[in-house]
Amino acid sequence: MEKLTVTAAVQARISTRAFRDTPVDGALIRQILTTARYAPSGGNVQPWTIHVLGGEVLARFKATMQDKLATGEPEEGEEYAIYPPNLFEPHRSRRWQCGEDMYGTMGIERADKPARLNFVAGNFQFWNAPVAMFFCIDRRMGAPQWSDMGMLIQTTMLLAQEAGLATCAQEAWTRWHRTVGEFLALPPELMLFCGVAIGYADETHPANKLRTARAPLDEVASFRGI
Ligand SMILES: Cc1cc2nc3c(=O)[nH]c(=O)nc-3n(C[C@H](O)[C@H](O)[C@H](O)COP(=O)(O)O)c2cc1C
């Protein structure tokens, strides 16, 4: 199979929210992360720790989460603010549109809160993905290192794309940070940033039909002397 160009991988990657049961070869995941380690970080500090779950271990974790959701156990609160309070324009509208488009694709009415919540709960089964990653960072690290971690995550997702896999980054996991921390036996200095679901996409699922828009280039970039 011919390899994707970087451009093609960037264009093909989407947040996949329905996966097939098809297992993923652990060696492939190791290969992806082996290469992803070459993501840049300021001062090459590599401020990340990655925890990968699959097979029986992931099944056990998913069962723990299923129990919590089924019994209505309250979420644990965000360990960091996913969005700033009172998200402002133009970002607020972009976020709203993303939700509208997502529920529209799924045929879920905005007013149908139970259906929306039920869909979002799929986050906590990794959208049925057979492999899960948790990306963690030392609490002493600051914004620049969090940005470094973004580089690692996107590099991982693009390499996964090249390998024929699909992904979904999931900061929603911060709402269950205690459960994740206990399961992974994270030392107190490590903080969960996000999960990444990884596996083979269920191409037939409506959730995977969504293609999100982007602001026009001239709205987000300015050019001088070029
Ligand atoms: C760091 C990060 C965290 C995200 N967390 C979630 C999440 O918890 N649940 C989810 O369904 N999507 C999540 N997303 C996906 C975004 O909603 C998605 O990237 C955005 O809408 C653009 O769509 P695309 O990824 O399909 O291009 C996350 C994306 C990033 C980069």
The ligand as a Tripos MOL2 file, in Angstrom:
@<TRIPOS>MOLECULE
LIG
   31    33     1     0     0
SMALL
NO_CHARGES

@<TRIPOS>ATOM
      1 C1         -6.8840   18.0400   22.5840 C.3       1 LIG1
      2 C2         -8.2050   17.6520   21.9860 C.ar      1 LIG1
      3 C3         -9.1810   17.1340   22.7900 C.ar      1 LIG1
      4 C4        -10.4100   16.7270   22.2650 C.ar      1 LIG1
      5 N1        -11.3470   16.1660   23.0800 N.ar      1 LIG1
      6 C5        -12.4700   15.6260   22.5490 C.ar      1 LIG1
      7 C6        -13.3650   14.8840   23.3730 C.ar      1 LIG1
      8 O1        -13.1950   14.7540   24.5770 O.2       1 LIG1
      9 N2        -14.4300   14.2910   22.7720 N.ar      1 LIG1
     10 C7        -14.6640   14.4060   21.4300 C.ar      1 LIG1
     11 O2        -15.6380   13.8290   20.9530 O.2       1 LIG1
     12 N3        -13.8350   15.1310   20.6310 N.ar      1 LIG1
     13 C8        -12.7480   15.7160   21.1540 C.ar      1 LIG1
     14 N4        -11.8660   16.3950   20.3520 N.ar      1 LIG1
     15 C9        -12.1240   16.4990   18.9300 C.3       1 LIG1
     16 C10       -12.5020   17.8990   18.4700 C.3       1 LIG1
     17 O3        -13.8340   18.1600   18.7390 O.3       1 LIG1
     18 C11       -12.2010   17.9480   16.9590 C.3       1 LIG1
     19 O4        -10.8050   17.8500   16.7820 O.3       1 LIG1
     20 C12       -12.6870   19.2310   16.2520 C.3       1 LIG1
     21 O5        -14.0740   19.3400   16.3410 O.3       1 LIG1
     22 C13       -12.2500   19.2310   14.8050 C.3       1 LIG1
     23 O6        -12.7550   18.0940   14.1400 O.3       1 LIG1
     24 P1        -11.8110   17.0140   13.4600 P.3       1 LIG1
     25 O7        -10.8970   16.4500   14.5100 O.co2     1 LIG1
     26 O8        -12.7530   15.9600   12.9390 O.co2     1 LIG1
     27 O9        -11.0270   17.6840   12.3720 O.co2     1 LIG1
     28 C14       -10.6560   16.8500   20.8770 C.ar      1 LIG1
     29 C15        -9.6450   17.4010   20.0700 C.ar      1 LIG1
     30 C16        -8.4500   17.7980   20.5990 C.ar      1 LIG1
     31 C17        -7.3890   18.3630   19.7020 C.3       1 LIG1
@<TRIPOS>BOND
     1     1     2 1
     2     2     3 ar
     3     2    30 ar
     4     3     4 ar
     5     4     5 ar
     6     4    28 ar
     7     5     6 ar
     8     6     7 ar
     9     6    13 1
    10     7     8 2
    11     7     9 ar
    12     9    10 ar
    13    10    11 2
    14    10    12 ar
    15    12    13 ar
    16    13    14 ar
    17    14    15 1
    18    14    28 ar
    19    15    16 1
    20    16    17 1
    21    16    18 1
    22    18    19 1
    23    18    20 1
    24    20    21 1
    25    20    22 1
    26    22    23 1
    27    23    24 1
    28    24    25 2
    29    24    26 1
    30    24    27 1
    31    28    29 ar
    32    29    30 ar
    33    30    31 1
@<TRIPOS>SUBSTRUCTURE
     1 LIG1         1 GROUP 0 **** ****
